[in-house]
Amino acid sequence: QVRLVESGGGLVQAGDSLTLSCVAPDQTFTRYGMAWFRQAPGKEREFVAGIAWSGGTYYGDSVKGRFTISRDNANDTMYLQMNSLKPEDTAVYYCAAYGPFGSRNPAEYDYWGQGTQVTVSS
């Protein structure tokens, strides 16, 4: 069992930047692939960015070039640097862990955080 805790969400204006963090306080997630997903009201959970245990990264089309995912395995922490935020980025952001490489499919993930709200005003 891997417990994940997100932080860093908030209310920002369009064009601003924000950094989300995901920490595993009880157990190392070094061997897991990790990812960020988001879910806006009335919409399905959407893949945002993923990072394999080795550090390889991949992104959803809607955030490519604006968001950067990274991980600090020594401190069991994952980050999502979000730049040039848009109102359509407004959602609850979740971190998740699965296997060594991760996946774009949320159904494959075993472990989830509780989510952190990001609201971008126009």
N, C-alpha and C positions, 0 to 999 in steps of 0.2 A: 504494500500500500504506500502510495506517495501522496502526501498532502502538499498542495500548492496554494500559495497565497499571493494574490496580485495587489499592487498598489500603484499610485501615481495618476489615477484618473482625475478629471476635474472639468471645469467650464473654461473654455478658451474661445478666442475669436478666430475667424477664418484667417489663414495665413500664419498663425502661431505654431509653435512647436510644443511637444509634450513627450515625456519619456515614461513609459510604463515599466514596472519591475515585477518579476515573478520569482518567488523564493520557495524553496523546499526546506522548511524549518526542521523537519524530523529525520530526513533521509536524503542521501545524495541522489541526484538525478543524472550523474555523469554518464551513465550508460544509456540514457534514454534520448530518443529524438523528441524535440520539443516544438511547440507551435503556439501561435496566437490566432484565435478566432474572434469574431465579433458577431453580435446579433442586435439588430435594430428592431423596434416594436413592429410586430406583424410580418417580420421577414424571417427567413431561414438563417441558421447559423452559417456564417461565411468564413472561409479560410482567408487569413491575412498574410501570415508569413511563417516559415518553418526553418528549423535548424537541426541538422543531424548531430549525433554525439561527437562527431569529428569536426564539426564547425561548418560544414557545407550548408548553404542557405538557399531558399527558394521563396518566391513571393507571389501573392495574388496579383492579377493584372491591374486592379484598381488602385493599388498602393505602390506598385513598382516605381522606383526612382524617388519616392517620397519617404518611405519607411525603411528602417534598417533594424534587422534583428541581430542580436548577439547574445553570447552566453559567457559566464564566468564560472567554469566548473569548480574551481577552487573554493568558491563561495556559494555554489549551488544556486546561482541567480541567473535569470534570463532577462533580457531587456528588449524593449521595442521603442526605438527612437522614431518619433513621428514628426515630420516636417511638413510645411505648407498644408496645414490641415484645412479641410473643407467641411461644410455643413453635412455633406453626405457621409462623412466619417463618424458621425454621431451614432453611438451604439454602446452596449455593454461589451467590454473586451475580456476574453477569457484566455488563460494559458492552459496548456494541456501537454500530457506526456504519453508517449507510445513508442515501443520498440526502439531500435537503435537509430533509425533514420527518420521516423515520423511519417506523416502522410498529409495529403490535402483533404482527406475524407474524415469529417468529425466522428463518424460512426466507429472508426477504428481506434479511437483514443480511449485509454483505460482510466486516465486520471485527469481531473479538472479542478481548477480553482473556482472560487465563488464569483468572480467577475468584478470588474471595476468600470464605473460609468465614465464615458468620455462624451462631452457635449461641446459641439462647435457651433458658435453663433455666427450669423452672417453679418 
